[in-house]
Amino acid sequence: MGADKASNYKVFKIALTGHRVSIRVSNHHANADKYLEHEANDFNLSIMVSKRYRKNTFRPHPDVVLTEYVYMGRQLENVESPYSQIAKSIAGFLETGKYVDTTGVVKVNVSP
């Protein structure tokens, strides 16, 4: 996806359904309004990973369907291979259109 900015967006097609989705990977909470600038689709996914705890600053938008999965703080230290598990969840999402967390420590934000 590239790592030139704090938030990186990319549009993918779900293998099973052919639906277009925007995926964002970042170290801070999403602002759903930004998806309007990055090809908002019928479904948009945000993955936030931060080593330290951050106050929830997620901002929904009435015209953007977005689910944000948040991984942060000390909870990640107690998960075996957390980044591999997150990567597998993203891969599963790209195949089926369903994101399934296997870490057990995720927090979820939803827009609208």
PDB file as gemmi writes it, atoms N, CA and C in Angstrom:
CRYST1    1.000    1.000    1.000  90.00  90.00  90.00 P 1                      
ATOM      1  N   MET A   1       0.818  -1.198   0.000  1.00  0.00           N  
ATOM      2  CA  MET A   1       0.000   0.000   0.000  1.00  0.00           C  
ATOM      3  C   MET A   1       0.856   1.252   0.000  1.00  0.00           C  
ATOM      4  N   GLY A   2       2.109   1.110   0.312  1.00  0.00           N  
ATOM      5  CA  GLY A   2       2.969   2.284   0.399  1.00  0.00           C  
ATOM      6  C   GLY A   2       3.015   2.770   1.836  1.00  0.00           C  
ATOM      7  N   ALA A   3       4.062   3.456   2.175  1.00  0.00           N  
ATOM      8  CA  ALA A   3       4.214   3.941   3.549  1.00  0.00           C  
ATOM      9  C   ALA A   3       4.737   5.360   3.552  1.00  0.00           C  
ATOM     10  N   ASP A   4       4.238   6.172   2.628  1.00  0.00           N  
ATOM     11  CA  ASP A   4       4.756   7.527   2.511  1.00  0.00           C  
ATOM     12  C   ASP A   4       4.029   8.535   3.385  1.00  0.00           C  
ATOM     13  N   LYS A   5       2.905   8.143   3.989  1.00  0.00           N  
ATOM     14  CA  LYS A   5       2.126   9.052   4.826  1.00  0.00           C  
ATOM     15  C   LYS A   5       1.710   8.336   6.099  1.00  0.00           C  
ATOM     16  N   ALA A   6       1.161   9.092   7.041  1.00  0.00           N  
ATOM     17  CA  ALA A   6       0.687   8.492   8.296  1.00  0.00           C  
ATOM     18  C   ALA A   6      -0.495   7.571   8.039  1.00  0.00           C  
ATOM     19  N   SER A   7      -1.323   7.896   7.046  1.00  0.00           N  
ATOM     20  CA  SER A   7      -2.443   7.047   6.657  1.00  0.00           C  
ATOM     21  C   SER A   7      -2.282   6.682   5.196  1.00  0.00           C  
ATOM     22  N   ASN A   8      -2.424   5.406   4.896  1.00  0.00           N  
ATOM     23  CA  ASN A   8      -2.269   4.933   3.530  1.00  0.00           C  
ATOM     24  C   ASN A   8      -3.558   4.266   3.078  1.00  0.00           C  
ATOM     25  N   TYR A   9      -4.082   4.686   1.926  1.00  0.00           N  
ATOM     26  CA  TYR A   9      -5.339   4.195   1.379  1.00  0.00           C  
ATOM     27  C   TYR A   9      -5.071   3.426   0.094  1.00  0.00           C  
ATOM     28  N   LYS A  10      -5.884   2.399  -0.143  1.00  0.00           N  
ATOM     29  CA  LYS A  10      -5.780   1.642  -1.383  1.00  0.00           C  
ATOM     30  C   LYS A  10      -7.146   1.036  -1.683  1.00  0.00           C  
ATOM     31  N   VAL A  11      -7.512   0.972  -2.941  1.00  0.00           N  
ATOM     32  CA  VAL A  11      -8.773   0.373  -3.352  1.00  0.00           C  
ATOM     33  C   VAL A  11      -8.488  -1.042  -3.851  1.00  0.00           C  
ATOM     34  N   PHE A  12      -9.299  -1.985  -3.376  1.00  0.00           N  
ATOM     35  CA  PHE A  12      -9.173  -3.390  -3.755  1.00  0.00           C  
ATOM     36  C   PHE A  12     -10.523  -3.918  -4.195  1.00  0.00           C  
ATOM     37  N   LYS A  13     -10.502  -5.078  -4.851  1.00  0.00           N  
ATOM     38  CA  LYS A  13     -11.735  -5.799  -5.163  1.00  0.00           C  
ATOM     39  C   LYS A  13     -11.797  -7.045  -4.298  1.00  0.00           C  
ATOM     40  N   ILE A  14     -12.970  -7.304  -3.725  1.00  0.00           N  
ATOM     41  CA  ILE A  14     -13.180  -8.520  -2.950  1.00  0.00           C  
ATOM     42  C   ILE A  14     -13.263  -9.688  -3.933  1.00  0.00           C  
ATOM     43  N   ALA A  15     -12.436 -10.699  -3.752  1.00  0.00           N  
ATOM     44  CA  ALA A  15     -12.363 -11.813  -4.696  1.00  0.00           C  
ATOM     45  C   ALA A  15     -13.708 -12.512  -4.869  1.00  0.00           C  
ATOM     46  N   LEU A  16     -14.403 -12.772  -3.779  1.00  0.00           N  
ATOM     47  CA  LEU A  16     -15.652 -13.548  -3.824  1.00  0.00           C  
ATOM     48  C   LEU A  16     -16.808 -12.779  -4.453  1.00  0.00           C  
ATOM     49  N   THR A  17     -16.897 -11.480  -4.187  1.00  0.00           N  
ATOM     50  CA  THR A  17     -18.063 -10.700  -4.628  1.00  0.00           C  
ATOM     51  C   THR A  17     -17.763  -9.718  -5.751  1.00  0.00           C  
ATOM     52  N   GLY A  18     -16.517  -9.327  -5.911  1.00  0.00           N  
ATOM     53  CA  GLY A  18     -16.156  -8.323  -6.904  1.00  0.00           C  
ATOM     54  C   GLY A  18     -16.404  -6.902  -6.449  1.00  0.00           C  
ATOM     55  N   HIS A  19     -16.889  -6.691  -5.217  1.00  0.00           N  
ATOM     56  CA  HIS A  19     -17.124  -5.347  -4.704  1.00  0.00           C  
ATOM     57  C   HIS A  19     -15.805  -4.610  -4.512  1.00  0.00           C  
ATOM     58  N   ARG A  20     -15.830  -3.311  -4.786  1.00  0.00           N  
ATOM     59  CA  ARG A  20     -14.663  -2.458  -4.550  1.00  0.00           C  
ATOM     60  C   ARG A  20     -14.716  -1.963  -3.111  1.00  0.00           C  
ATOM     61  N   VAL A  21     -13.564  -1.994  -2.449  1.00  0.00           N  
ATOM     62  CA  VAL A  21     -13.465  -1.512  -1.076  1.00  0.00           C  
ATOM     63  C   VAL A  21     -12.211  -0.657  -0.932  1.00  0.00           C  
ATOM     64  N   SER A  22     -12.315   0.328  -0.077  1.00  0.00           N  
ATOM     65  CA  SER A  22     -11.143   1.125   0.280  1.00  0.00           C  
ATOM     66  C   SER A  22     -10.620   0.614   1.604  1.00  0.00           C  
ATOM     67  N   ILE A  23      -9.318   0.405   1.676  1.00  0.00           N  
ATOM     68  CA  ILE A  23      -8.690  -0.010   2.927  1.00  0.00           C  
ATOM     69  C   ILE A  23      -7.681   1.059   3.315  1.00  0.00           C  
ATOM     70  N   ARG A  24      -7.714   1.412   4.590  1.00  0.00           N  
ATOM     71  CA  ARG A  24      -6.786   2.399   5.145  1.00  0.00           C  
ATOM     72  C   ARG A  24      -6.020   1.730   6.271  1.00  0.00           C  
ATOM     73  N   VAL A  25      -4.714   1.923   6.303  1.00  0.00           N  
ATOM     74  CA  VAL A  25      -3.883   1.439   7.403  1.00  0.00           C  
ATOM     75  C   VAL A  25      -3.173   2.651   7.993  1.00  0.00           C  
ATOM     76  N   SER A  26      -3.249   2.782   9.329  1.00  0.00           N  
ATOM     77  CA  SER A  26      -2.694   3.965   9.962  1.00  0.00           C  
ATOM     78  C   SER A  26      -2.350   3.690  11.417  1.00  0.00           C  
ATOM     79  N   ASN A  27      -1.708   4.687  12.041  1.00  0.00           N  
ATOM     80  CA  ASN A  27      -1.403   4.587  13.465  1.00  0.00           C  
ATOM     81  C   ASN A  27      -2.286   5.525  14.279  1.00  0.00           C  
ATOM     82  N   HIS A  28      -3.330   6.079  13.645  1.00  0.00           N  
ATOM     83  CA  HIS A  28      -4.272   6.938  14.360  1.00  0.00           C  
ATOM     84  C   HIS A  28      -5.688   6.695  13.832  1.00  0.00           C  
ATOM     85  N   HIS A  29      -6.678   7.146  14.577  1.00  0.00           N  
ATOM     86  CA  HIS A  29      -8.079   6.911  14.234  1.00  0.00           C  
ATOM     87  C   HIS A  29      -8.461   7.591  12.921  1.00  0.00           C  
ATOM     88  N   ALA A  30      -9.484   7.016  12.289  1.00  0.00           N  
ATOM     89  CA  ALA A  30      -9.945   7.519  10.996  1.00  0.00           C  
ATOM     90  C   ALA A  30     -10.909   8.686  11.134  1.00  0.00           C  
ATOM     91  N   ASN A  31     -10.919   9.496  10.095  1.00  0.00           N  
ATOM     92  CA  ASN A  31     -11.918  10.524   9.879  1.00  0.00           C  
ATOM     93  C   ASN A  31     -12.645  10.067   8.617  1.00  0.00           C  
ATOM     94  N   ALA A  32     -13.883   9.604   8.750  1.00  0.00           N  
ATOM     95  CA  ALA A  32     -14.607   9.038   7.613  1.00  0.00           C  
ATOM     96  C   ALA A  32     -14.720  10.018   6.457  1.00  0.00           C  
ATOM     97  N   ASP A  33     -14.714  11.296   6.734  1.00  0.00           N  
ATOM     98  CA  ASP A  33     -14.768  12.333   5.710  1.00  0.00           C  
ATOM     99  C   ASP A  33     -13.628  12.188   4.700  1.00  0.00           C  
ATOM    100  N   LYS A  34     -12.464  11.727   5.147  1.00  0.00           N  
ATOM    101  CA  LYS A  34     -11.299  11.563   4.265  1.00  0.00           C  
ATOM    102  C   LYS A  34     -11.534  10.520   3.175  1.00  0.00           C  
ATOM    103  N   TYR A  35     -12.445   9.570   3.418  1.00  0.00           N  
ATOM    104  CA  TYR A  35     -12.721   8.549   2.404  1.00  0.00           C  
ATOM    105  C   TYR A  35     -13.367   9.153   1.169  1.00  0.00           C  
ATOM    106  N   LEU A  36     -14.004  10.294   1.321  1.00  0.00           N  
ATOM    107  CA  LEU A  36     -14.587  10.974   0.163  1.00  0.00           C  
ATOM    108  C   LEU A  36     -13.490  11.448  -0.783  1.00  0.00           C  
ATOM    109  N   GLU A  37     -12.295  11.693  -0.259  1.00  0.00           N  
ATOM    110  CA  GLU A  37     -11.150  12.104  -1.067  1.00  0.00           C  
ATOM    111  C   GLU A  37     -10.402  10.908  -1.650  1.00  0.00           C  
ATOM    112  N   HIS A  38     -10.607   9.714  -1.082  1.00  0.00           N  
ATOM    113  CA  HIS A  38      -9.843   8.518  -1.477  1.00  0.00           C  
ATOM    114  C   HIS A  38     -10.763   7.425  -2.011  1.00  0.00           C  
ATOM    115  N   GLU A  39     -11.637   7.777  -2.939  1.00  0.00           N  
ATOM    116  CA  GLU A  39     -12.526   6.810  -3.575  1.00  0.00           C  
ATOM    117  C   GLU A  39     -13.359   6.016  -2.578  1.00  0.00           C  
ATOM    118  N   ALA A  40     -14.222   6.678  -1.842  1.00  0.00           N  
ATOM    119  CA  ALA A  40     -15.125   5.965  -0.940  1.00  0.00           C  
ATOM    120  C   ALA A  40     -15.958   4.977  -1.747  1.00  0.00           C  
ATOM    121  N   ASN A  41     -16.112   3.788  -1.235  1.00  0.00           N  
ATOM    122  CA  ASN A  41     -16.861   2.735  -1.902  1.00  0.00           C  
ATOM    123  C   ASN A  41     -18.051   2.334  -1.037  1.00  0.00           C  
ATOM    124  N   ASP A  42     -18.748   1.286  -1.470  1.00  0.00           N  
ATOM    125  CA  ASP A  42     -19.895   0.815  -0.695  1.00  0.00           C  
ATOM    126  C   ASP A  42     -19.473   0.366   0.693  1.00  0.00           C  
ATOM    127  N   PHE A  43     -18.249  -0.102   0.818  1.00  0.00           N  
ATOM    128  CA  PHE A  43     -17.726  -0.498   2.119  1.00  0.00           C  
ATOM    129  C   PHE A  43     -16.288  -0.026   2.201  1.00  0.00           C  
ATOM    130  N   ASN A  44     -15.915   0.482   3.356  1.00  0.00           N  
ATOM    131  CA  ASN A  44     -14.566   0.976   3.579  1.00  0.00           C  
ATOM    132  C   ASN A  44     -14.053   0.413   4.892  1.00  0.00           C  
ATOM    133  N   LEU A  45     -12.792   0.086   4.925  1.00  0.00           N  
ATOM    134  CA  LEU A  45     -12.173  -0.560   6.076  1.00  0.00           C  
ATOM    135  C   LEU A  45     -10.975   0.253   6.535  1.00  0.00           C  
ATOM    136  N   SER A  46     -10.869   0.429   7.850  1.00  0.00           N  
ATOM    137  CA  SER A  46      -9.703   1.094   8.425  1.00  0.00           C  
ATOM    138  C   SER A  46      -9.090   0.156   9.456  1.00  0.00           C  
ATOM    139  N   ILE A  47      -7.772   0.023   9.407  1.00  0.00           N  
ATOM    140  CA  ILE A  47      -7.031  -0.748  10.390  1.00  0.00           C  
ATOM    141  C   ILE A  47      -6.090   0.228  11.083  1.00  0.00           C  
ATOM    142  N   MET A  48      -6.262   0.382  12.383  1.00  0.00           N  
ATOM    143  CA  MET A  48      -5.389   1.261  13.155  1.00  0.00           C  
ATOM    144  C   MET A  48      -4.548   0.395  14.087  1.00  0.00           C  
ATOM    145  N   VAL A  49      -3.238   0.576  14.026  1.00  0.00           N  
ATOM    146  CA  VAL A  49      -2.332  -0.152  14.913  1.00  0.00           C  
ATOM    147  C   VAL A  49      -1.424   0.878  15.578  1.00  0.00           C  
ATOM    148  N   SER A  50      -1.414   0.874  16.906  1.00  0.00           N  
ATOM    149  CA  SER A  50      -0.578   1.811  17.654  1.00  0.00           C  
ATOM    150  C   SER A  50       0.007   1.084  18.856  1.00  0.00           C  
ATOM    151  N   LYS A  51       1.292   1.266  19.086  1.00  0.00           N  
ATOM    152  CA  LYS A  51       1.934   0.612  20.228  1.00  0.00           C  
ATOM    153  C   LYS A  51       1.500   1.225  21.549  1.00  0.00           C  
ATOM    154  N   ARG A  52       1.062   2.479  21.504  1.00  0.00           N  
ATOM    155  CA  ARG A  52       0.623   3.106  22.747  1.00  0.00           C  
ATOM    156  C   ARG A  52      -0.865   3.430  22.655  1.00  0.00           C  
ATOM    157  N   TYR A  53      -1.483   3.589  23.819  1.00  0.00           N  
ATOM    158  CA  TYR A  53      -2.902   3.913  23.878  1.00  0.00           C  
ATOM    159  C   TYR A  53      -3.132   5.320  23.339  1.00  0.00           C  
ATOM    160  N   ARG A  54      -4.187   5.487  22.560  1.00  0.00           N  
ATOM    161  CA  ARG A  54      -4.577   6.804  22.050  1.00  0.00           C  
ATOM    162  C   ARG A  54      -6.054   7.029  22.358  1.00  0.00           C  
ATOM    163  N   LYS A  55      -6.398   8.250  22.688  1.00  0.00           N  
ATOM    164  CA  LYS A  55      -7.791   8.629  22.879  1.00  0.00           C  
ATOM    165  C   LYS A  55      -8.548   8.391  21.570  1.00  0.00           C  
ATOM    166  N   ASN A  56      -9.788   7.905  21.661  1.00  0.00           N  
ATOM    167  CA  ASN A  56     -10.577   7.628  20.462  1.00  0.00           C  
ATOM    168  C   ASN A  56     -11.024   8.937  19.819  1.00  0.00           C  
ATOM    169  N   THR A  57     -10.453   9.246  18.656  1.00  0.00           N  
ATOM    170  CA  THR A  57     -10.806  10.458  17.919  1.00  0.00           C  
ATOM    171  C   THR A  57     -11.489  10.126  16.593  1.00  0.00           C  
ATOM    172  N   PHE A  58     -12.010   8.895  16.465  1.00  0.00           N  
ATOM    173  CA  PHE A  58     -12.725   8.466  15.266  1.00  0.00           C  
ATOM    174  C   PHE A  58     -13.871   9.430  14.975  1.00  0.00           C  
ATOM    175  N   ARG A  59     -13.999   9.822  13.687  1.00  0.00           N  
ATOM    176  CA  ARG A  59     -15.086  10.712  13.293  1.00  0.00           C  
ATOM    177  C   ARG A  59     -15.904  10.074  12.171  1.00  0.00           C  
ATOM    178  N   PRO A  60     -17.169   9.745  12.455  1.00  0.00           N  
ATOM    179  CA  PRO A  60     -18.034   9.182  11.417  1.00  0.00           C  
ATOM    180  C   PRO A  60     -18.491  10.262  10.430  1.00  0.00           C  
ATOM    181  N   HIS A  61     -19.048   9.817   9.315  1.00  0.00           N  
ATOM    182  CA  HIS A  61     -19.618  10.717   8.320  1.00  0.00           C  
ATOM    183  C   HIS A  61     -20.907  10.069   7.821  1.00  0.00           C  
ATOM    184  N   PRO A  62     -21.994  10.831   7.691  1.00  0.00           N  
ATOM    185  CA  PRO A  62     -23.277  10.228   7.323  1.00  0.00           C  
ATOM    186  C   PRO A  62     -23.298   9.573   5.943  1.00  0.00           C  
ATOM    187  N   ASP A  63     -22.369   9.937   5.058  1.00  0.00           N  
ATOM    188  CA  ASP A  63     -22.363   9.383   3.705  1.00  0.00           C  
ATOM    189  C   ASP A  63     -21.291   8.329   3.469  1.00  0.00           C  
ATOM    190  N   VAL A  64     -20.580   7.929   4.511  1.00  0.00           N  
ATOM    191  CA  VAL A  64     -19.485   6.971   4.342  1.00  0.00           C  
ATOM    192  C   VAL A  64     -19.697   5.763   5.253  1.00  0.00           C  
ATOM    193  N   VAL A  65     -19.805   4.592   4.632  1.00  0.00           N  
ATOM    194  CA  VAL A  65     -19.886   3.340   5.386  1.00  0.00           C  
ATOM    195  C   VAL A  65     -18.454   2.904   5.677  1.00  0.00           C  
ATOM    196  N   LEU A  66     -18.092   2.907   6.950  1.00  0.00           N  
ATOM    197  CA  LEU A  66     -16.712   2.625   7.352  1.00  0.00           C  
ATOM    198  C   LEU A  66     -16.697   1.840   8.651  1.00  0.00           C  
ATOM    199  N   THR A  67     -15.908   0.796   8.684  1.00  0.00           N  
ATOM    200  CA  THR A  67     -15.648   0.082   9.928  1.00  0.00           C  
ATOM    201  C   THR A  67     -14.161   0.179  10.204  1.00  0.00           C  
ATOM    202  N   GLU A  68     -13.839   0.610  11.418  1.00  0.00           N  
ATOM    203  CA  GLU A  68     -12.440   0.740  11.818  1.00  0.00           C  
ATOM    204  C   GLU A  68     -12.135  -0.279  12.907  1.00  0.00           C  
ATOM    205  N   TYR A  69     -11.089  -1.067  12.690  1.00  0.00           N  
ATOM    206  CA  TYR A  69     -10.609  -2.042  13.664  1.00  0.00           C  
ATOM    207  C   TYR A  69      -9.363  -1.451  14.311  1.00  0.00           C  
ATOM    208  N   VAL A  70      -9.415  -1.319  15.631  1.00  0.00           N  
ATOM    209  CA  VAL A  70      -8.370  -0.611  16.366  1.00  0.00           C  
ATOM    210  C   VAL A  70      -7.596  -1.587  17.252  1.00  0.00           C  
ATOM    211  N   TYR A  71      -6.285  -1.618  17.058  1.00  0.00           N  
ATOM    212  CA  TYR A  71      -5.377  -2.442  17.852  1.00  0.00           C  
ATOM    213  C   TYR A  71      -4.379  -1.500  18.497  1.00  0.00           C  
ATOM    214  N   MET A  72      -4.341  -1.460  19.832  1.00  0.00           N  
ATOM    215  CA  MET A  72      -3.376  -0.552  20.445  1.00  0.00           C  
ATOM    216  C   MET A  72      -3.034  -0.923  21.868  1.00  0.00           C  
ATOM    217  N   GLY A  73      -1.932  -0.326  22.284  1.00  0.00           N  
ATOM    218  CA  GLY A  73      -1.516  -0.419  23.665  1.00  0.00           C  
ATOM    219  C   GLY A  73      -0.973  -1.773  24.072  1.00  0.00           C  
ATOM    220  N   ARG A  74      -0.986  -1.985  25.344  1.00  0.00           N  
ATOM    221  CA  ARG A  74      -0.408  -3.189  25.932  1.00  0.00           C  
ATOM    222  C   ARG A  74      -1.141  -4.471  25.551  1.00  0.00           C  
ATOM    223  N   GLN A  75      -2.381  -4.342  25.109  1.00  0.00           N  
ATOM    224  CA  GLN A  75      -3.118  -5.552  24.718  1.00  0.00           C  
ATOM    225  C   GLN A  75      -2.385  -6.328  23.635  1.00  0.00           C  
ATOM    226  N   LEU A  76      -1.732  -5.621  22.719  1.00  0.00           N  
ATOM    227  CA  LEU A  76      -1.002  -6.298  21.650  1.00  0.00           C  
ATOM    228  C   LEU A  76       0.165  -7.122  22.172  1.00  0.00           C  
ATOM    229  N   GLU A  77       0.738  -6.713  23.305  1.00  0.00           N  
ATOM    230  CA  GLU A  77       1.883  -7.433  23.868  1.00  0.00           C  
ATOM    231  C   GLU A  77       1.499  -8.837  24.322  1.00  0.00           C  
ATOM    232  N   ASN A  78       0.233  -9.051  24.610  1.00  0.00           N  
ATOM    233  CA  ASN A  78      -0.236 -10.354  25.095  1.00  0.00           C  
ATOM    234  C   ASN A  78      -0.769 -11.252  23.986  1.00  0.00           C  
ATOM    235  N   VAL A  79      -0.646 -10.820  22.750  1.00  0.00           N  
ATOM    236  CA  VAL A  79      -1.150 -11.584  21.611  1.00  0.00           C  
ATOM    237  C   VAL A  79       0.020 -12.216  20.875  1.00  0.00           C  
ATOM    238  N   GLU A  80      -0.092 -13.487  20.579  1.00  0.00           N  
ATOM    239  CA  GLU A  80       0.957 -14.174  19.830  1.00  0.00           C  
ATOM    240  C   GLU A  80       0.914 -13.734  18.369  1.00  0.00           C  
ATOM    241  N   SER A  81       2.016 -13.248  17.855  1.00  0.00           N  
ATOM    242  CA  SER A  81       2.147 -12.790  16.465  1.00  0.00           C  
ATOM    243  C   SER A  81       0.990 -11.880  16.045  1.00  0.00           C  
ATOM    244  N   PRO A  82       0.787 -10.760  16.752  1.00  0.00           N  
ATOM    245  CA  PRO A  82      -0.388  -9.932  16.455  1.00  0.00           C  
ATOM    246  C   PRO A  82      -0.406  -9.380  15.033  1.00  0.00           C  
ATOM    247  N   TYR A  83       0.744  -8.992  14.500  1.00  0.00           N  
ATOM    248  CA  TYR A  83       0.758  -8.412  13.158  1.00  0.00           C  
ATOM    249  C   TYR A  83       0.458  -9.466  12.094  1.00  0.00           C  
ATOM    250  N   SER A  84       0.910 -10.681  12.319  1.00  0.00           N  
ATOM    251  CA  SER A  84       0.572 -11.768  11.402  1.00  0.00           C  
ATOM    252  C   SER A  84      -0.924 -12.051  11.441  1.00  0.00           C  
ATOM    253  N   GLN A  85      -1.506 -12.012  12.631  1.00  0.00           N  
ATOM    254  CA  GLN A  85      -2.940 -12.249  12.752  1.00  0.00           C  
ATOM    255  C   GLN A  85      -3.740 -11.141  12.059  1.00  0.00           C  
ATOM    256  N   ILE A  86      -3.309  -9.900  12.224  1.00  0.00           N  
ATOM    257  CA  ILE A  86      -3.990  -8.785  11.566  1.00  0.00           C  
ATOM    258  C   ILE A  86      -3.873  -8.932  10.047  1.00  0.00           C  
ATOM    259  N   ALA A  87      -2.684  -9.274   9.566  1.00  0.00           N  
ATOM    260  CA  ALA A  87      -2.481  -9.460   8.124  1.00  0.00           C  
ATOM    261  C   ALA A  87      -3.375 -10.578   7.587  1.00  0.00           C  
ATOM    262  N   LYS A  88      -3.507 -11.670   8.327  1.00  0.00           N  
ATOM    263  CA  LYS A  88      -4.387 -12.765   7.894  1.00  0.00           C  
ATOM    264  C   LYS A  88      -5.846 -12.327   7.873  1.00  0.00           C  
ATOM    265  N   SER A  89      -6.235 -11.489   8.833  1.00  0.00           N  
ATOM    266  CA  SER A  89      -7.610 -10.977   8.853  1.00  0.00           C  
ATOM    267  C   SER A  89      -7.869 -10.105   7.632  1.00  0.00           C  
ATOM    268  N   ILE A  90      -6.890  -9.280   7.254  1.00  0.00           N  
ATOM    269  CA  ILE A  90      -7.028  -8.449   6.057  1.00  0.00           C  
ATOM    270  C   ILE A  90      -7.102  -9.328   4.812  1.00  0.00           C  
ATOM    271  N   ALA A  91      -6.253 -10.341   4.726  1.00  0.00           N  
ATOM    272  CA  ALA A  91      -6.276 -11.249   3.576  1.00  0.00           C  
ATOM    273  C   ALA A  91      -7.626 -11.954   3.478  1.00  0.00           C  
ATOM    274  N   GLY A  92      -8.153 -12.396   4.601  1.00  0.00           N  
ATOM    275  CA  GLY A  92      -9.473 -13.032   4.607  1.00  0.00           C  
ATOM    276  C   GLY A  92     -10.557 -12.071   4.150  1.00  0.00           C  
ATOM    277  N   PHE A  93     -10.443 -10.813   4.567  1.00  0.00           N  
ATOM    278  CA  PHE A  93     -11.393  -9.789   4.137  1.00  0.00           C  
ATOM    279  C   PHE A  93     -11.340  -9.609   2.621  1.00  0.00           C  
ATOM    280  N   LEU A  94     -10.140  -9.580   2.066  1.00  0.00           N  
ATOM    281  CA  LEU A  94     -10.002  -9.396   0.623  1.00  0.00           C  
ATOM    282  C   LEU A  94     -10.553 -10.576  -0.167  1.00  0.00           C  
ATOM    283  N   GLU A  95     -10.595 -11.739   0.430  1.00  0.00           N  
ATOM    284  CA  GLU A  95     -11.161 -12.913  -0.234  1.00  0.00           C  
ATOM    285  C   GLU A  95     -12.676 -12.969  -0.103  1.00  0.00           C  
ATOM    286  N   THR A  96     -13.186 -12.680   1.100  1.00  0.00           N  
ATOM    287  CA  THR A  96     -14.602 -12.941   1.388  1.00  0.00           C  
ATOM    288  C   THR A  96     -15.453 -11.698   1.607  1.00  0.00           C  
ATOM    289  N   GLY A  97     -14.821 -10.568   1.950  1.00  0.00           N  
ATOM    290  CA  GLY A  97     -15.581  -9.366   2.285  1.00  0.00           C  
ATOM    291  C   GLY A  97     -15.953  -9.291   3.752  1.00  0.00           C  
ATOM    292  N   LYS A  98     -15.505 -10.257   4.552  1.00  0.00           N  
ATOM    293  CA  LYS A  98     -15.774 -10.261   5.991  1.00  0.00           C  
ATOM    294  C   LYS A  98     -14.446 -10.205   6.747  1.00  0.00           C  
ATOM    295  N   TYR A  99     -14.338  -9.238   7.648  1.00  0.00           N  
ATOM    296  CA  TYR A  99     -13.143  -9.103   8.463  1.00  0.00           C  
ATOM    297  C   TYR A  99     -13.382  -9.867   9.760  1.00  0.00           C  
ATOM    298  N   VAL A 100     -12.535 -10.830  10.045  1.00  0.00           N  
ATOM    299  CA  VAL A 100     -12.656 -11.629  11.258  1.00  0.00           C  
ATOM    300  C   VAL A 100     -11.393 -11.431  12.081  1.00  0.00           C  
ATOM    301  N   ASP A 101     -11.544 -10.795  13.249  1.00  0.00           N  
ATOM    302  CA  ASP A 101     -10.415 -10.581  14.148  1.00  0.00           C  
ATOM    303  C   ASP A 101     -10.111 -11.865  14.903  1.00  0.00           C  
ATOM    304  N   THR A 102      -8.845 -12.231  14.955  1.00  0.00           N  
ATOM    305  CA  THR A 102      -8.443 -13.430  15.704  1.00  0.00           C  
ATOM    306  C   THR A 102      -7.589 -13.089  16.918  1.00  0.00           C  
ATOM    307  N   THR A 103      -7.324 -11.803  17.139  1.00  0.00           N  
ATOM    308  CA  THR A 103      -6.475 -11.421  18.271  1.00  0.00           C  
ATOM    309  C   THR A 103      -7.247 -11.383  19.579  1.00  0.00           C  
ATOM    310  N   GLY A 104      -8.520 -11.048  19.514  1.00  0.00           N  
ATOM    311  CA  GLY A 104      -9.329 -10.933  20.716  1.00  0.00           C  
ATOM    312  C   GLY A 104      -9.165  -9.616  21.455  1.00  0.00           C  
ATOM    313  N   VAL A 105      -8.393  -8.669  20.909  1.00  0.00           N  
ATOM    314  CA  VAL A 105      -8.170  -7.401  21.601  1.00  0.00           C  
ATOM    315  C   VAL A 105      -8.638  -6.189  20.784  1.00  0.00           C  
ATOM    316  N   VAL A 106      -9.306  -6.406  19.700  1.00  0.00           N  
ATOM    317  CA  VAL A 106      -9.720  -5.316  18.811  1.00  0.00           C  
ATOM    318  C   VAL A 106     -10.867  -4.504  19.420  1.00  0.00           C  
ATOM    319  N   LYS A 107     -10.844  -3.207  19.140  1.00  0.00           N  
ATOM    320  CA  LYS A 107     -11.964  -2.304  19.404  1.00  0.00           C  
ATOM    321  C   LYS A 107     -12.491  -1.892  18.036  1.00  0.00           C  
ATOM    322  N   VAL A 108     -13.790  -1.659  17.922  1.00  0.00           N  
ATOM    323  CA  VAL A 108     -14.382  -1.360  16.623  1.00  0.00           C  
ATOM    324  C   VAL A 108     -15.124  -0.022  16.656  1.00  0.00           C  
ATOM    325  N   ASN A 109     -14.879   0.789  15.625  1.00  0.00           N  
ATOM    326  CA  ASN A 109     -15.620   2.030  15.391  1.00  0.00           C  
ATOM    327  C   ASN A 109     -16.371   1.894  14.076  1.00  0.00           C  
ATOM    328  N   VAL A 110     -17.586   2.468  14.017  1.00  0.00           N  
ATOM    329  CA  VAL A 110     -18.421   2.310  12.830  1.00  0.00           C  
ATOM    330  C   VAL A 110     -18.991   3.666  12.393  1.00  0.00           C  
ATOM    331  N   SER A 111     -19.042   3.877  11.078  1.00  0.00           N  
ATOM    332  CA  SER A 111     -19.672   5.055  10.480  1.00  0.00           C  
ATOM    333  C   SER A 111     -20.672   4.571   9.442  1.00  0.00           C  
ATOM    334  N   PRO A 112     -21.831   5.125   9.260  1.00  0.00           N  
ATOM    335  CA  PRO A 112     -22.337   6.277   9.993  1.00  0.00           C  
ATOM    336  C   PRO A 112     -22.815   5.922  11.370  1.00  0.00           C  
TER     337      PRO A 112                                                      
END                                                                             
